[in-house]
């Protein structure tokens, strides 16, 4: 009986030791991913779409506000193409947009580089003056993006608003009701 009890104790300790999670395996995996895929960000383990138009061009001084908003829409389309319906997190505002676009989504795809200089301390994507864009969802796969115009104030006549063709049709139908 004592031999059986001792055997069970040794077996239990061995199993616990074998399956313990001290984090070393996770660190090894992270290191391997970092070396194998340099485009992945160690902090989020997201795959950054470094060759996508947003990552290549957004923030360049020669771009107009409209071109920047087009790039935001393109990044959103990249997100929609990688993260399928039913797997997407809801987007309610700029912070939600940045969160999912920087890789906090089920597929860990980041159309927007997490360390982009235009992301402010509050986690919002901003224009070149540091004013956060207004990002408003019209449907699961349609967003409206608004930038302050030349006056630097949002919700005035000179604001620049960007909608995809689908978004324009949807907004027109909603306004007709």
N, C-alpha and C positions, 0 to 999 in steps of 0.2 A: 504494500500500500504506500509506504514512504517513497519507494523507488518511482512508483507511478506519479505521485504528487510532485516529486522533484523533476521528473521528466516533463510534466505539464507546465511547471513554472519556467523551466529552461526553454521549452518550446514557445511559451507565451512571450518571454523576454526577447527571444530571437525574432519572432514575428513582428513585435513592436519595433525592434531595432531595424529590421529589414524595410518596413513600410513607414518609418518616421519621415516627416517632411520638415527638414531643417532649412529649406530654402536653397540648398546647394544645387539641387537639380534644376531649379528655376533659373538660378544665376548662370549655370552652364548653358542652358537653352538660350537665354537672352544674349549671352556672349556670342554664341554660334550664329544667331540671327543677325546680330549687328555686323559680324564680319562677312557673312554671306550676302547680306542685302544692305548696303550702305545707305539706301534711300529710306530705311526705316528709322523712325525716331525712337531712341531708347526709352524716353519717358512714357510714351503712349503705346509703343509697339505697333503703331499704325504704319501702313504702307502709304507713303507720300507719293502722290502722282506728280513727280518732279518734271515730267515731260509735258504735262498738260498746260494749256494756254494760261490759266490763272497763275500757276507757279512760275511760269516763264516771264510773264509780262506785267502782272498786277503790281501797281505802285511805281511804274516807270513814269517819269515826269512828263514825257512827251504825249502820254495818253490823255484824251479828253475824259470828262466825267462820264459821258455816255459810253465810251469804250470800256471804262472800268466797270460800269454797271453791266455791260454785255459780258465781261469776263466773269462777273459774279453769277450771272445766269448760266454761263457755260459750266462753271464749277458745280452749280446745282444740278445741271443735266448729267454731269459725270457721276455725281452722287446717286442720282436716280437710276442710272444705267448699271451701277454696281450693287446697290442695296435695293433689293427687290421689294415690291409691295408686300405689306404684312410684316416686314422686318424693320421698317423705318420708324424712327422715333418722331413724335410730333414736333414740328417747328412752330413756335409761337412768336418769337422775336429774334433780334440780332444775336443775343447770347446763345439761344437754342441753335440757331443757324451755325454759329462758329463752333459750338460743341460737336455737332454731328459732322460738320465739314472738316474738322481737324482730326477725325478718326474715332470719335466716341460713338461708334455705330457697330452693329453686329459683325460687319465684315472688316472692321478696322481699316477702312479706306479713307485716305485724307486728301481730297482735292485741294484743300487749303493747307499749306504747311503750318503746323502748330506754332512755330516760332516766328511767323510772319510779322514784320515790324509794324504793320497796320492794325494789329490786334492790340487793343488797349488793356490796361490793368483790370478792367471789369469784364474782359473776355468778349469785347465787341469789336467788330470790324469797322474801321473808320475811313473817312475820306482823307485827302492830303492835308486838310486843315485840322484833323483830329476829331471831326464831328462824326459820331456814329451814324451809320446808315440806318434807315428804317426798313426793316425786312418784315413783310406782312404776308402770311400765307393766304391764298385765295382758295386753294384746294390742296390735297396731299402732294400733288406734283406740280403746283403752280405757286410762284411767289411774286410779289410786287416789291421792287427795291426802289427806295427813294433816297436821294441825296440833296443836301442843302444846295441851293443855287449860289449865284455870285454874292448875294447878300449875307451868306453864311448862316441863315436862319431857316430851320425846317418849317414846313407847312405854310409856305408863302408862294406867291405866284411863280417865282422863278425856280422852284424846285425841279430837279430832273428826276423823272419817274421812268422805270424800265419794267416792261412786261413782255413776256414771250408772246407770239401770236395766239397761242392757246389761252394765255392769260388775258389778252385783250378781248378775245371773244367771250370768255367767261365773265369778265367784269362788265361788258356791255349787256350780256343777258341778265346779270344780277341787277344792274341799274334800271333795266326796262321794267322790272317787276314792281 
